[in-house]
Structures are given as C-alpha cells and as structure tokens.
C-alpha cells in the first residue's frame, strides 16, 4: 500500500511539473510569435532566426542578449555564456579563441552593443583577419547598457532616473556604424533594422563566413 501511495504521489508531481513546463513553453512560443510580427526587431526574433540559419551544431558564444528559449543549444560544446565571475568584453575574443581551436566549425558571437564596445572590436577584427579566423558576429544594438539600465530600474524604479528610461550611465546613443568596423579589417558588414530582412541578411553573412572565408558582422538595430 505504501508503494502505491508513493507511486501516486510521484505521478501527481510529474503531471504538475509537466503542466508547468508546457505552460512555460507556450509562453515562449507566444513571445516568439509576437516578435515575428513586431515592427521593431526584438531579441526573441533574432534568436529564432539565428537558430533557423545555423542549426544545432554551430558554436555560439553569447555575451548577454541571446534568448536561449528561442535558440536551443542541446549539444555539448555548442554554447558558451558569461559566468557569474565574468565581466564585459570577453565574448568576441573568446569566439576567436574557440575558432582557433575548432577551425572547421561555424562560430557565432552574439553580443550586446555595450559588450561589443568593451571587446576592443578594432583589435578583435584585426586578429580575425590576420589569423584567418572567419566568425559571424551579431551585435544586438539597442543603444543601451541594458544591464546598467535594468539594475537601476530594479533598485530605483520610482526615482528620477526612471523618468528618463533609466538611461543615466546606460545610454549609448548615438550608436557607431558597427558594421564598418568589421569592414575596415576586410570583413563583411551590414546594418539591419527591418525584422523581415533579418533572415536574408543572416544568409548573406553566413555565405561570406562559410564560402568567402572572411569574418562577417550584422549590426542589428533592436529594442529590448
């Protein structure tokens, strides 16, 4: 009898967790569908388009903005993210190091614009060209240090800064033409600000990386 009770309790718990999981995934799908129809590019749409473009075997190095709910990485060694001990500016250099170690793999760096600026991008793009390390770089350009903004909003949501979008020490406008920094080192660069154009832009950038054997950067103007 005890075993039967234990089994019933486990089944109840399993059903409860399965329901929570299904509700969470439904919520993620709704967010992704809404992002696909939005007038402005959102991180969920970038993440979904990236998964469609690169598949499950590409190695993604993420410094903040990628939404894993929409770009699942289920194979070992296909995702590297920021540890709690990390700091701004590691992502692009790490992606180059991974490409050096795995020259036959597609490597993608997904970076916030603030993280990209901290990466010393001119030096990184030069290294990519000099060492023949063609990688794909996606800059999620919202003209904002989102981590600073979100921390300010969380602590001082009712204060003076909140009335100014919590932009103090977080505002990065006007944004540079990031695509031209890659072009300066012989790479392919493109600015994207239309959600409908993102899949084709990803295709062009990937062609340059995989067949042109040169680095590519998409400066994706987005809202988050």
C-alpha positions as CSV (number, residue, x, y, z in Angstrom):
1,X,0.0,0.0,0.0
2,X,2.9,2.4,0.8
3,X,4.4,1.7,-2.6
4,X,1.1,2.6,-4.2
5,X,0.8,5.8,-2.4
6,X,4.4,6.7,-3.3
7,X,3.7,6.0,-6.9
8,X,0.5,8.1,-6.9
9,X,2.4,11.0,-5.3
10,X,5.2,10.8,-7.9
11,X,2.6,10.7,-10.7
12,X,0.9,13.8,-9.3
13,X,4.2,15.6,-9.1
14,X,5.1,14.5,-12.6
15,X,1.9,15.9,-14.0
16,X,2.3,19.2,-12.1
17,X,5.8,19.7,-13.5
18,X,4.8,18.7,-17.0
19,X,2.0,21.2,-16.8
20,X,4.3,24.0,-15.7
21,X,6.8,23.1,-18.5
22,X,4.1,23.1,-21.1
23,X,2.8,26.5,-19.9
24,X,6.3,27.9,-19.9
25,X,6.9,26.7,-23.5
26,X,3.6,28.0,-24.6
27,X,4.6,31.4,-23.2
28,X,7.9,31.3,-25.0
29,X,6.1,30.4,-28.3
30,X,3.7,33.3,-27.8
31,X,6.7,35.7,-27.2
32,X,8.4,34.4,-30.3
33,X,5.3,34.7,-32.5
34,X,4.7,38.3,-31.3
35,X,8.3,39.2,-32.0
36,X,8.0,37.8,-35.5
37,X,5.1,40.2,-36.2
38,X,6.6,43.2,-34.5
39,X,7.6,46.4,-36.3
40,X,10.9,46.6,-34.5
41,X,13.4,43.8,-34.2
42,X,13.4,42.1,-30.8
43,X,15.9,39.7,-29.3
44,X,13.5,36.8,-29.5
45,X,13.2,37.2,-33.3
46,X,17.0,37.4,-33.7
47,X,17.4,34.3,-31.6
48,X,14.8,32.4,-33.6
49,X,16.2,33.5,-36.9
50,X,19.7,32.5,-35.8
51,X,18.7,29.0,-34.9
52,X,17.0,28.6,-38.3
53,X,20.1,29.8,-40.0
54,X,22.9,28.0,-38.2
55,X,21.2,24.8,-36.8
56,X,22.2,22.8,-33.8
57,X,25.9,22.2,-34.5
58,X,27.2,25.8,-34.6
59,X,29.1,27.1,-31.6
60,X,27.5,30.2,-30.1
61,X,29.4,32.5,-27.7
62,X,26.9,34.7,-26.0
63,X,27.6,37.9,-24.1
64,X,24.2,38.8,-22.7
65,X,21.5,39.2,-25.3
66,X,20.7,35.7,-26.8
67,X,17.4,34.2,-25.8
68,X,18.0,30.5,-25.4
69,X,14.3,29.8,-25.2
70,X,14.3,30.6,-28.9
71,X,17.7,29.3,-29.9
72,X,18.1,26.0,-28.1
73,X,21.6,24.5,-27.7
74,X,21.2,20.9,-26.9
75,X,24.6,19.5,-28.0
76,X,27.6,19.6,-25.7
77,X,30.1,22.3,-26.6
78,X,27.8,24.4,-28.7
79,X,27.1,27.2,-26.2
80,X,29.4,29.4,-24.1
81,X,28.0,32.1,-21.9
82,X,29.0,34.5,-19.2
83,X,29.9,33.1,-15.8
84,X,29.0,34.9,-12.6
85,X,32.7,35.8,-12.3
86,X,32.8,37.3,-15.8
87,X,32.8,40.9,-17.0
88,X,32.1,42.9,-20.1
89,X,34.4,42.4,-23.0
90,X,35.2,38.7,-23.1
91,X,32.8,37.5,-25.8
92,X,34.4,38.4,-29.1
93,X,37.9,37.4,-28.1
94,X,36.6,34.1,-26.7
95,X,34.8,33.4,-30.0
96,X,38.1,33.9,-31.9
97,X,39.9,31.6,-29.5
98,X,37.2,28.9,-30.0
99,X,37.5,29.3,-33.8
100,X,41.3,28.9,-33.5
101,X,40.7,25.6,-31.6
102,X,37.9,24.4,-34.0
103,X,38.8,25.9,-37.4
104,X,36.2,23.6,-39.2
105,X,33.3,24.7,-37.0
106,X,30.9,27.6,-37.5
107,X,31.4,30.0,-34.6
108,X,29.0,32.8,-33.8
109,X,29.4,35.6,-31.3
110,X,26.2,37.2,-30.1
111,X,26.9,40.4,-28.3
112,X,25.1,43.4,-26.8
113,X,26.4,46.7,-28.2
114,X,27.9,47.6,-24.9
115,X,29.7,44.3,-24.7
116,X,30.9,44.7,-28.2
117,X,32.4,48.1,-27.4
118,X,34.2,46.6,-24.3
119,X,35.6,43.9,-26.5
120,X,38.0,46.3,-28.2
121,X,36.4,45.4,-31.5
122,X,39.1,47.0,-33.8
123,X,41.7,44.8,-32.3
124,X,39.5,41.7,-32.5
125,X,38.5,42.2,-36.1
126,X,42.2,42.7,-36.9
127,X,43.1,39.4,-35.2
128,X,40.3,37.7,-37.1
129,X,41.7,38.9,-40.4
130,X,45.4,38.4,-39.5
131,X,44.9,34.9,-38.2
132,X,42.3,33.9,-40.8
133,X,39.6,33.2,-38.2
134,X,36.3,33.8,-40.0
135,X,33.4,34.1,-37.5
136,X,29.9,35.5,-37.5
137,X,29.3,38.4,-35.2
138,X,25.8,39.6,-34.3
139,X,25.6,42.9,-32.4
140,X,22.2,43.4,-30.7
141,X,22.2,47.2,-31.0
142,X,19.7,48.8,-28.6
143,X,22.0,51.8,-27.9
144,X,21.9,50.9,-24.2
145,X,23.9,49.2,-21.5
146,X,20.8,47.0,-20.6
147,X,22.5,45.5,-17.5
148,X,23.0,49.0,-16.1
149,X,19.5,50.2,-17.0
150,X,17.9,47.1,-15.6
151,X,19.8,47.3,-12.3
152,X,18.8,51.0,-12.0
153,X,15.2,50.2,-12.7
154,X,15.1,47.3,-10.2
155,X,16.6,49.4,-7.4
156,X,15.3,52.9,-8.2
157,X,12.2,52.2,-10.3
158,X,10.3,55.1,-8.7
159,X,13.1,57.6,-8.8
160,X,14.2,60.4,-11.1
161,X,16.2,58.1,-13.3
162,X,13.2,56.0,-14.1
163,X,11.5,59.0,-15.7
164,X,14.4,59.1,-18.2
165,X,14.3,55.4,-19.1
166,X,16.9,54.7,-16.5
167,X,19.4,56.0,-19.1
168,X,21.9,57.6,-16.7
169,X,25.3,55.9,-17.4
170,X,23.5,53.4,-19.6
171,X,22.7,55.4,-22.8
172,X,24.9,54.5,-25.7
173,X,23.4,56.8,-28.4
174,X,24.3,57.8,-31.0
175,X,25.5,54.3,-31.9
176,X,28.5,54.0,-34.2
177,X,28.2,52.1,-37.6
178,X,29.5,48.9,-36.1
179,X,29.4,47.1,-39.5
180,X,32.1,49.5,-40.8
181,X,34.4,48.4,-38.0
182,X,34.4,44.9,-39.5
183,X,34.6,46.2,-43.0
184,X,37.8,48.1,-42.0
185,X,39.5,44.8,-41.5
186,X,38.3,43.3,-44.7
187,X,35.1,41.7,-43.3
188,X,31.5,41.7,-44.4
189,X,29.3,44.2,-42.6
190,X,25.6,45.0,-42.8
191,X,23.1,47.0,-40.8
192,X,19.7,45.5,-40.3
193,X,16.7,47.4,-38.9
194,X,13.8,45.6,-40.5
195,X,12.6,42.3,-39.0
196,X,11.5,41.0,-42.4
197,X,15.0,41.5,-43.7
198,X,16.9,39.7,-41.0
199,X,16.7,36.1,-42.3
200,X,18.1,37.2,-45.7
201,X,20.8,39.2,-44.0
202,X,21.9,36.2,-41.9
203,X,22.1,34.2,-45.1
204,X,24.4,36.7,-46.8
205,X,26.6,37.0,-43.7
206,X,26.8,33.2,-43.4
207,X,27.8,32.9,-47.0
208,X,30.7,35.2,-46.5
209,X,31.9,33.3,-43.4
210,X,31.5,29.8,-44.9
211,X,32.3,30.4,-48.5
212,X,34.1,33.7,-48.6
213,X,36.2,32.6,-45.7
214,X,36.1,36.0,-44.0
215,X,34.5,37.4,-40.9
216,X,31.0,39.0,-41.0
217,X,29.1,41.3,-38.7
218,X,25.5,42.2,-38.6
219,X,24.7,45.4,-36.8
220,X,21.1,44.6,-35.8
221,X,19.1,47.6,-34.5
222,X,16.7,46.2,-32.0
223,X,14.5,47.0,-29.0
224,X,15.0,45.4,-25.5
